[in-house]
Amino acid sequence: MAKCEHCGKKTVFGQNRPWSKKATNRTFRPNLQVVSLYEGGKKVRKVLCAKCIRTLAKSE
C-alpha cells in the first residue's frame, strides 16, 4: 500500500466538484519517493513523502 513510513500519510478519497456541481470520485495520493538514509550507521531504504524528506533534510 502507498504509505509514508515516517508520518503514515496515505491515499485518501474525495470528489471532483466542477462548476456544474456534478461530483465524480477521485483519489488524493501523497508524493512518495524511495530514499536512502543512514540510521544507526546502516544505510536503509525507505518510502517517504516529499514533506518528510524536506523535514529530515532540514534537521540534519
Backbone as numpy.savetxt, mean C-alpha at the origin, in Angstrom:
# Nx Ny Nz CAx CAy CAz Cx Cy Cz
-2.64 -12.01 -0.79 -3.47 -10.83 -0.79 -2.60 -9.58 -0.79
-2.99 -8.55 -1.51 -2.24 -7.30 -1.58 -2.39 -6.55 -0.26
-1.29 -6.52 0.51 -1.35 -5.90 1.84 0.05 -5.42 2.23
0.13 -4.22 2.79 1.39 -3.68 3.28 1.78 -4.44 4.55
3.03 -4.90 4.60 3.49 -5.67 5.75 3.81 -4.79 6.96
3.85 -3.47 6.77 4.17 -2.57 7.88 2.90 -2.00 8.53
2.03 -1.41 7.73 0.85 -0.74 8.30 -0.44 -1.53 8.10
-0.42 -2.55 7.24 -1.61 -3.37 7.03 -2.59 -2.79 6.02
-2.18 -1.75 5.30 -3.07 -1.15 4.30 -3.35 -2.18 3.21
-4.63 -2.28 2.80 -5.02 -3.27 1.79 -6.09 -2.70 0.87
-6.51 -3.50 -0.09 -7.52 -3.07 -1.05 -8.85 -2.82 -0.35
-9.48 -1.69 -0.67 -10.82 -1.39 -0.16 -11.75 -1.18 -1.35
-13.03 -1.31 -1.11 -14.01 -1.23 -2.18 -14.88 0.00 -2.01
-15.27 0.58 -3.14 -16.13 1.75 -3.13 -16.91 1.83 -4.42
-17.30 3.05 -4.78 -18.10 3.24 -5.98 -17.65 4.47 -6.75
-17.72 4.37 -8.08 -17.57 5.55 -8.94 -18.87 6.32 -8.91
-18.78 7.64 -8.79 -19.98 8.49 -8.78 -19.82 9.58 -9.84
-20.24 9.34 -11.08 -20.16 10.38 -12.10 -21.25 11.44 -11.91
-21.29 12.39 -12.83 -22.26 13.48 -12.75 -23.70 12.96 -12.74
-23.94 11.84 -13.43 -25.29 11.28 -13.50 -25.69 10.55 -12.22
-24.76 10.41 -11.29 -24.98 9.76 -10.00 -25.27 8.26 -10.11
-24.93 7.66 -11.24 -25.08 6.21 -11.43 -23.85 5.54 -10.81
-24.06 4.80 -9.73 -22.95 4.19 -8.99 -22.51 2.89 -9.65
-21.20 2.76 -9.86 -20.62 1.50 -10.33 -19.50 1.13 -9.37
-19.32 -0.15 -9.14 -18.33 -0.62 -8.18 -16.92 -0.42 -8.70
-16.00 -0.18 -7.77 -14.59 -0.05 -8.09 -13.75 -0.43 -6.88
-12.44 -0.55 -7.06 -11.54 -0.87 -5.96 -10.51 0.24 -5.81
-10.07 0.46 -4.59 -8.99 1.38 -4.28 -7.82 0.53 -3.81
-6.75 0.48 -4.60 -5.61 -0.37 -4.27 -4.45 0.47 -3.75
-3.74 -0.01 -2.72 -2.57 0.70 -2.22 -1.41 0.58 -3.21
-0.52 1.55 -3.19 0.66 1.56 -4.06 1.74 0.70 -3.40
1.72 -0.60 -3.66 2.63 -1.54 -3.02 3.88 -1.76 -3.86
5.03 -1.81 -3.18 6.32 -2.03 -3.82 7.08 -3.09 -3.03
7.91 -3.87 -3.72 8.78 -4.84 -3.05 10.09 -4.12 -2.76
10.50 -4.10 -1.49 11.67 -3.36 -1.05 12.59 -4.28 -0.27
13.91 -4.09 -0.44 14.89 -4.82 0.35 15.34 -3.94 1.50
15.23 -4.45 2.73 15.60 -3.71 3.93 16.56 -4.53 4.77
17.29 -3.86 5.65 18.14 -4.55 6.61 17.46 -4.53 7.97
17.17 -5.70 8.51 16.58 -5.82 9.84 17.45 -6.75 10.67
18.03 -6.20 11.71 18.89 -7.01 12.58 20.12 -7.53 11.86
20.65 -6.76 10.91 21.83 -7.16 10.17 21.56 -8.10 9.00
20.32 -8.47 8.79 19.96 -9.35 7.68 19.16 -8.58 6.64
19.38 -8.94 5.37 18.64 -8.32 4.28 17.31 -9.05 4.12
16.20 -8.29 4.18 14.86 -8.87 4.13 14.07 -8.18 3.02
13.32 -8.96 2.26 12.44 -8.39 1.24 11.03 -8.28 1.82
10.45 -7.08 1.68 9.11 -6.83 2.20 8.26 -6.13 1.15
6.95 -6.32 1.26 6.00 -5.60 0.42 5.45 -4.45 1.25
5.79 -3.21 0.84 5.39 -2.01 1.60 4.67 -1.04 0.69
3.77 -0.25 1.28 3.12 0.80 0.51 4.09 1.99 0.40
3.84 2.86 -0.56 4.73 3.98 -0.83 4.85 4.90 0.38
3.78 5.08 1.13 3.82 5.95 2.31 4.77 5.39 3.37
4.75 4.07 3.58 5.64 3.46 4.57 7.09 3.51 4.11
7.34 3.38 2.80 8.70 3.48 2.28 9.25 4.87 2.56
8.43 5.90 2.33 8.85 7.28 2.60 9.13 7.49 4.09
8.25 6.97 4.94 8.40 7.12 6.38 9.68 6.45 6.87
9.94 5.23 6.39 11.14 4.51 6.80 12.41 5.20 6.29
12.36 5.77 5.09 13.51 6.48 4.54 13.82 7.73 5.36
12.78 8.42 5.85 12.98 9.62 6.65 13.54 9.29 8.03
13.20 8.12 8.57 13.63 7.77 9.91 15.07 7.25 9.95
15.63 6.91 8.80 17.01 6.37 8.78 18.04 7.45 8.79
